[in-house]
Amino acid sequence: MSRYRTNPVSMLLISALLAAPMSLVFCTTVRAEEEKKQKSELHKKMEVIDEGMKKLSRTLKKTDQNEVSLKVIDQITGLAKECKEMTPSHAAKLKGAEKTKFLEDYRKSMTQLIDTMEQMKKAVVAGDNDKAREIRKSLKDMEETGHDKFMESDDRDAAKGKDSKDK
């Protein structure tokens, strides 16, 4: 009779052995989600640029804020130069000529951003904040086009959701 009796320690060991494969599946899934959520260095820099652009929309309205605007413009320009040399994560999915064309277009777009920021800087230095605000509006259009062209769809959707929440 005692032969078929189960020891509580044995039951605990058996349940642990049965649960181990499930915990591995769960841990792997969680780890994959965490890796996906981690942002690339390029993505982080682009978020700082986006925050700077939002700040410019406020500071360009007031000429007494031109010094702040110039600092933000310089920060954005520096980050854009760094980002120009980086590779968007979307490029990893492309091959050969398609990837080369994608990277050329990305770098042209970043060069255009840098050049436009320089135009904005000249307008602020000249005290023409109206022109600087017009340039900022054109940059917003460039941003949307660039996001559509160069960002992963998940990241693009998240960025659009964030922008609409900030408005």
N, C-alpha and C positions, 0 to 999 in steps of 0.2 A: 503494500500500500504506500509506503513512504517513497517508493521508487518513482512514482508519477507525480509526486508533490513538487511544486516549483519553488525555488528559493527566490525571495525578492531581489537579491543581488543579481541572480541570473536573468530575471525579467528585465531589470534595468540595463544590463549589458546587451541583451537581445534587442531591446527597443532602441538603444544607442546605435547599434549596428544597422538597424533598418532605417534610422533617421539620417545617418551620415551621407548617403548619396543625395538625399533631398537637400541637405544643407549646402553641398557642393554646387548643385544646380542653382540654388538661391544666391549664393555668394558670387558665382560667375555672372549671373544676370545683373546683380547690383554693381559689380565691378565694371561691366560693360556700359551700364548707364552712367556711372561716374566718369568714365573716360570720355563718353560722348559729351557730357556736360562741361568737361574741362575745355576752356577756350584756348585757341591757339594764340601765340604771341601777336600775330597780325590782327586777330579779332580784338584782342585787348587794346591794342594801339588805335584801332579804328573806333572803338567805343570812346576813347579819350578824345579823338578828333570830333566825334559826334557831340560830346558834351561841350567841347569848345565852340562848336558851331551854334549850339543852343545859347551859350553865354554871349556870343557875338550878336545874336538876334536881340538881346537885351541892351548890350553896351553900345552898339552902333546907333541907337536912338538918341543918345545924349553925347554931345561933343565934349562934356567934361569927363567922360569915360574913355576918351581916345587913348590914353596911356594904357589902360587895361586892355582895350581892344587890340592895340599893337602887340602887347605881350601874348595875348591869345593867338593872334595871327602868326606870330613867330613860332609859338609852340606847335600849332597845327602844321605849319610849313615844315618844321623839323621832323615831326612824326610822319608826315606824308613822304618825305625823302627817305626815311627809314623803311616805311611800308612799301615803297616802290621797289626796293631790292628784295622783298619777301615774296613768297609764293602762296597764293590763296589755296586753301585745302581742296577746293573744287578741281584744281589742276591735276591732282593726283588721279582722278578718274579718267583723265584724257590721255591719249597716246599720240605720238608722232607729230605730224604737221598740225593736227587739231590743237594739241597742247601748246606748240610753239606759237600759233596764231593767238590762242587764248592769252598767253603770257605777254605777247607783244601788245595786244589790246589793253590788257590790265596796266602795263607800264605807261602806255600812251595816256590812259585815263588818269593815272597818278601824276604824270607830268602836267597834264591840263589842270589838275587841281592845284598843283604847286604854282603854276603860272597865274592862275586866277587869284590865288591868295596874294601873290605879289602885286597884282593890279589893285586888290582891295587895300593892301597896305599903303600903296601910293595915294589912293583916294583918302584914306584916313589921315595920312601925313599932310595932305593938302587941305584937310578940314572939310572935305566933301563927303559928309556922312550919308547923304541921300544916294550918291553914286555907290558908296560902299554897301549900303543896304540892298540896292539893286543887284550888285554882284553877289551878295550873300544869297539872294533869292535864286539866282541862276545856279549857284552851287547846290542848292537844295534839289533842283531838277537833275543836276549831274549825279548827285548822291543816289537818287532813286533809280536812275538808269544804270549806274554802276552796281548797285545792289542786285538789281534784276539780272545783270549780266555775269557778275563775278562771284556771287555768294551762293552757298548751298541753299536749297529751298527751305530747309528747317530753320537755318540761321536767318534767312531773309524774312520768313514769316514772323520769327521772334522779334526781329528788328522793327518790322512794321507795326507789330503789336505794341512794342515799347514806345515808338514814336507817337502812335495815336493816344496812348495813355498819358504821355507827357503834354499833349496839347490841351 
